[in-house]
Amino acid sequence: MSPVGVAVIGAGTISKQYLDNLTIFPDLKVLVVADLFEEAARARAEEYGIPEWGGVDKALNHPDVGIIVNLTIPAAHVEVATAAVTAGKHVWTEKPFSLDRESGLGLLKTADAAGLRLGCAPDTFLGAGLQTALRVINRGDIGTPLTAMTTFQTPGPESWHPNPAFLFQQGAGPLFDMGPYYLTTLVQVFGSIRKVAAVGSKSRDVRVIGSGPKAGGEFTVEVPTHVSAMAQFESGASSHSVFSFESPRQRMGFVEITGTEATLSLPDPNYFDGDVKLWRAGDEDWTTIAATGPANGRGMGVLDMARSIRAGVPHRATGQLAYHVLDSMVAITESMETGSFVDVVSSAPASAALPEDWAPESASL
């Protein structure tokens, strides 16, 4: 028995959040950092004391790597993941799983034929905050879950992000960038999405970079920057969600589930922790339920995948789940374009609850 070997492809900003955890989980051993820009890979590898660095092939061909952690830009997710599967590696990829149904389904089929696993962000639903909320719901504290409301509203990331153009291109925008956190959470509560309807808008065709060395530069906005979406789930439950880069007032992380007996306020699905609040008819105020369980952060899904591979059991943040969320977001986009309800054909597997005593920082392999 030994740790599972890991290679990270993509040495950008988010790699720090992953490597902060991947390098301290004893059941994982990060062996390589790779990037198209090899100097970026070298700098990140040296920062974390990782022994090898180089181009993408360095990671794909390493004999001791079992899992590729794919942190490339969204447009490269499927290409890199497919190359990793072809090289005989399991793959964890950042969201979104793909940019379209065809390439996403192709990746699922390729991995299945090879007998390899796919995992995908977000893994925030494995954190203490959302796992505590799911336990509250599953034990019946709110009765039967009926409806949900979620809200993500900001002015847009161009004010603080030094290179924000990609967040306004195809495969991004508030829906594809932030939607996976909220929709994944809703699927965990209600099951698979069966149909959607949405409207969207774009207030400006051009935005201006507000910080960093490119401040003052302009870029083109390709996608809707405000999306209002409804979804109906296989259970008959329904939800309403707002995803917006158009609001001067920031309102992020609002997720409220209403059941037959009570209403539950969930923590921000972009994070791994946060208290849960319960309100029943007649209560003067919300009752706070402290979150319990691990909340280490990004990389928990990679660790769960590694342990599940060794144990021969299903992992939780699966490629099939991520594809279903992608399918739902594409359907939302189609609804905005056609002005009609759009059916969602795919389904998501039920994710097993994460034990409260699941310990990322303990060696088990």
Beta strands, then each sheet from edge to edge (+ up, - down):
strand 1: 4-9
strand 2: 28-34
strand 3: 52-54
strand 4: 67-70
strand 5: 90-93
strand 6: 118-120
strand 7: 145-153
strand 8: 193-201
strand 9: 206-208
strand 10: 218-220
strand 11: 226-233
strand 12: 238-244
strand 13: 251-259
strand 14: 262-266
strand 15: 276-280
strand 16: 287-289
strand 17: 342-343
sheet 1: 3+ 2+ 1+ 4+ 5+ 6+
sheet 2: 16+ 15- 14+ 13- 7+ 12+ 11- 8+ 17-
sheet 3: 9+ 10-
end
